[in-house]
Amino acid sequence: MALQFSRTEYADRLQRLTARMREEKLEAMLLFAQESLYWLTGFDTFGYCFFQTLVVKADGTMALLTRSPDLRQARHTSNIDTIVIWVDRVNADPTVDLRDLLSDLDLLGARIGVEYDCHGMTGKVARQLDNQLMSFGQLVDASDLVSGLRLLKSAAEIAHVERAATLADDALDAALPLIRAGASEADILAAMQGAVFLGGGDYPANAFIIGSGPDALLCRYKAGRRIVDPQDQLTLEWAGVSAHYHAAMMRTVLVGTPSPRHIELYEACRETMLAIEAELQPGRTFGDIFDIHARMMDEKDMARHRLNACGYSLGARFAPTWMEPQMFHAGNPQMIEPDMSLFVHMVIMDSDTGTAMTLGQTYLTTSGAPRSLSRHPMQLLVR
């Protein structure tokens, strides 16, 4: 069995979940988020692109409903004992199998929490689920329950986050010698991803972002590669990954002589990052952190060029994104607590002048000041 953590660790997670379920008066949970299944049981798969769910009862009983290709996957990577297979066929409706499973688990009439807001739950599945179970029991949207528990990292999880951060640093170390006039984005990207793999890391939950010239102003990956000009800008956003735990970084690297606008934007990013570092600690909310970002950027006349969020929680994530739901945006009441892994980023995209500047890294919160997990300083990178 290929479990990433000790059985004691998984037992503690199950205890935390069932305790919360009792607080919410939930007799069972239907987990559809792959992150939830992985965190709770170790189950490691990309099979969530099809219908699958883990039933968790308040007494700790668990049963997985999945397809046949994931039977051995679940046996090998998880601690789940009861695995039920729904059969692929024309007009298959696995929610019928789920209803039968819930009946077998004596959950008729139960109050059942459902993870609706996740990538394992399509609109079709949600409609089928509601149609099958609306008369079976009381369905409650409990999308935030497990994701909230995942916010606080155990010592064993922190070890993976720290390893992921080392791999992120290694990726930047591999990239910097290659960034120069005439360089291919393909070579840079290959070096960065290769450094993570060579260090024993995993695929990231979303593609690394790389873009030079006008593409440096994009905040998403796009197909196609470009050759770096003698006077250029290259935006990179990437993550080290260990056992699916992510530590992200973000930098805009300049080639040639920095323009005054680049220097101005960099100073705005750096000053705001340092101000946030001073406040990224218990007693503050995620919304408070965004307010610092918005206030400082707007005072520097960056309102039209900044984003409406400046970071998010990180953890064990699966495609299509390494972002956790908890983000630094206006009004978010989520309190900062010790042992959170949080990515803070400054992103300024000035389309008027075609100038990009970014700065971002992952922090581990403590009882006081946060700890940056990167060995790289927040200096302006010029090649």
N, C-alpha and C positions, 0 to 999 in steps of 0.2 A: 504494500500500500504506500503510495507516494504522497503522504501528507506533508505540508510545508511547516506545520506547527505541531506541538505536542497535543496529545489527547486531552490533557488537563486544560490547555488553552481553549480548545474547542468546547469543552464542557463548561468553562466559565462563560464563553460567549452565549451558549444556549441558555445558561442560567440567567444572564442579563436580559436576553430576549424574552424569555417566559415571564420574568418579573415585570417587564414593561407591558406584556400582553395582559397580565392580570390587572395592572393599573388601568389599562384601557378597557377592561372587561371583554377581552377578546378570547374566545374559546379556541380559535385556530387562526393561523396566518397562511395565505397563499403567496409564496415568494416567487416572483418572476424576474427580478433583477439578478443577473448573473453574479454581480458583486456580492449580493446578499447570500447566494448559495455558496460562493467561494469562501466568504468570511465565516459562515456558520459551520460548514461541513468540509471544506477543502475541495469541493467539486470544481474541476478545472476543465472547461470546454468552450468551444464557440457554437455549440449546438443550440444555444438560446435563440438563434435565428429561426428556429422552428418552435413549435409549442412545447414548453416544458414548465413545470412548476413543482416547488417543494412545499408540501403540506406540513406545517408545524403546529402541533397541538399544545395547549397551555401546560400539559403534563410532561412535555418534552418529547413525545412521540413524533417521529418524522417519517414521511414517505415521499418518494420522488416519482413523478409521472413524467416520462420522457419517451423518446424514440429508441429503436433498437440499436442504432449506431453509438448511442451514449450509455448503453448498459455496462459495457466493460470499462468505459471511461469513468463512470461513477464508482464502480467497484474498485478501480485502481487508485483514483485520486481523492476519494471521499470516505467519510465514516458513516455513510448512509447504508442501513441494513435492508430497508424495504424499498425495492425499486419495481415500479409497475410500468409496463410498456404499452403505449397506444400504437395501433397498427396503421401504417400508411395505406391509404386506399382512396378510391374515387369518392369525393364528397365527404371525406373524413371530418368528424367533429370531435376532437379530443376532449372538449368540455363535457361530452356525454360520459366518457371514461372517468373524468374528474368527478362528476357527480356520483358515479358508482363508487369511486374510491372514498369520497367523503361519507357516503352512506355506510360503507364498511367500517369506517373509523368512528361511527356513531356520532356524526356531527349534524344530523338532521335537525333543523330548527336553531342551529348555533349562530352566534354572532362571530362573523369571520372577517378578518382584515385582509385586504387585497393590495398588492403593490401594482397600482395602475400606472403610475408615472415612472416608467422605465423602458428601456429599449427592448426588453423581452416581451413587452405587452403592445401588440399592434391594435389598431382600431377594430379590426375584424375579430381578434381574440376577445377584446373587451366586450363587444356586442354579443358574441357567442356565450361568453361567461355569464353576463348578466341575464341573458335569455334562459340559460339552463338553471341558474341558481337563485333567481329572484324569488321563486316560490319555495326554495329549499331551505334558505336561512336568511339572516340579515347580513348583507355585504356592506363593509365599511372601508372607505379609502384610507389605507394605512401606509401610503407610499413613503412617508418620511420616517417611519419607525426604525427600521434597521439602518438606514443611511445616517440617522442621528446617532445610533450606537457606534457606528464605524468612525465617527469623528474623532473619538479619543483613542489613541494608539497605545497598545500594550508595549512592554519592553521588547518583546520578540518582534512586533511589528516595526518599532522604531529602528531596530537593527537592519531590517530590510530597507526602510526609508533612507537610512544613512548610507547603506551600500548603493542604493539607487543614486544618491547625490554624488557619491564618488564617481560613478559611471557617467553621470552628466558632466562632471568636470573633465573626465577623461575624453569625452566626446569633443568638448571645446578645445582641449589640448591638441587633439588630432586635427581639428579643423584649421586652427590659426596659421600653421605653417603653409597651408595650401591657399590661403586667401591672398590673392595678389592679382594684378592686371594679367589677363589672359587665362586665368584659372577657370575651370569648368565647375558649375554648380554640382554636376554629377559626381565629380571627384570629392568635393567637400562633403556632400551628403553621404557618399559611400564610406568615407573615413569616419564620420560621426556615428553612423549606425553600426559600422564595423567595430568601433571601440567599445560600444555597449555589448555587442555579442562576444567579442574577445574577452571581455571582463566577466563573462558568465551571466550577462543580463538577458532580458526578454524583449520581444517585440513591444513597442509602445501601443497604447490603446487607440491612438490616432497618429496619422503621419506627421513626421517632423515638418516644420514650416521652413522653407528656404526661398528667398527671393531677392534678386539684385536689380539695380536700376529702378524703373517704375514699379516692378513687382515687389520691391522692398516695402511698399506701402500696404501690402495685402496682409491680412491677419489669418489667412487660411492657406493650406497647401493647394497647389494647382499643378497640373501636368505640364511637362515641358521644362527644358534646361536652357540656361543662358551662359555665355562667356562674360566674365567680369571685365569691365572697362578700366582704363588707367585712372579715371576719376569716377568712383562708384560708391554705392552703399549696398550692404548685404544684411538683410534681416534674417535672424535665425531664432526659432523657438523649438526646443527639443526637450527630451526627458531621459534620464537614466531610469532603468526599470529592473527591479529585483523581486522575483516571485509576484509579479504584477503590481508591486508597489512603485509608485512614480515619484520622482523628484524633478521638477521642471526648471528650466532656465530660459532666458530670453536676452538677446543682445542684437544691436545693430552695429556691424563692423564697417568702418570707413576705409576706402582704398584711395590713396592719393592725399591731397591737402584738404583737411576738413573745411567746410564752408562756415561762415559766421552763424548761419541758421542752424547747422548741425550742432555747433558748440552751444548755442542758446538752448536748443531742445534737450541736449544731453544734461546741461546744468539743471534744467527744470525737472528732468527725470530723477537725477541723483538727489537733489534737495528734497524732493517729495518722498523718495524711498527712505531717506534718512529720518525724515519726520515720522513716517509710518513705523519704522523700526522702533522708535522711542515710545510708541503707543500700542504696539502689537503685543498686548499682555492681558491677563485676567482683569476684569472690570470694564473692559471695552467690548463693544459689539462689532459685528462685521460691518454694520451700517456706519458706525463711528469711523472706521478705517477708510471707507469710501468717502466720507465727508471731508477728511483730511486731504485726500487725493483731489476731490473736486474743488475744494476751496483754494488750494495752492496752485493748481493748474489754471483755474479761472482768474486768479489774481495776476497770473503771467500771460493773460490773454490767449489761453490755450483751449478755451471752451469748445470751439468748433473743431478742434483737432484731437481731443482726447476721447476715450471711450466712456461708456456708462457703467463700467465695472473695472475693478483694478486687481482682480485675483480671485482665488477660490481655494477650497480645501482639496487636498490630494490624498490618495490612498491606493488601495488595490482596485484597479478599474479595468474594464474590458471595452473593446471597440463598440461604438464608434468614437468615444472620447475619453481622455484621461481626467476630465473635469468632474469633480463631485458637485452635487446640486447646490451646496452652500457656497454662496459667492459674496464678494465685497461689492455690494451695490446699495443704492439709496434705501434707507429704511429697514434693512435686514436686522432683526432683533437678536439673531444668534449670538450668544455670549462666547467670547474667547476663553478657553480653559487650557490648563497645562496639557501637554502631550498631544497637541494638534499639529499636523503637518500642513502648512499653508503656503501657497504660492502667491507672491505679490509681484505684480507687473505694472510697469509704466509703458504705455503705448501712445505715442504722438505721431499722427499721420497728417502732415501738412500737404494737402492736395494742391493748395494754391501755388506753392513753390516746388512741389515734388520732393519734399524732404521727409525722411523717416527717421525716427529714433525710438528705441525700445531699451528697456532694462528690466530684468526680472530674475528672481531666484526664490528658492524654497527655504522656509524657516520652520524650526521646531519651537513651539511655544513652551514656556516654562512657568514657574510661579512668579517670575519677574520678567526681565528683558528676554526677547526671543533669541534663539541661536541660529545664525545663518548656517546652512548646511553646505555651502559652497566654499571652496578654498580660493576662488577667484575674487579679487576685489572688484568694486563697481567702477572701474576706470573706463575712460573712453578708449575704445579699441581702434587703432589706426594702423593700417598695414602699408 
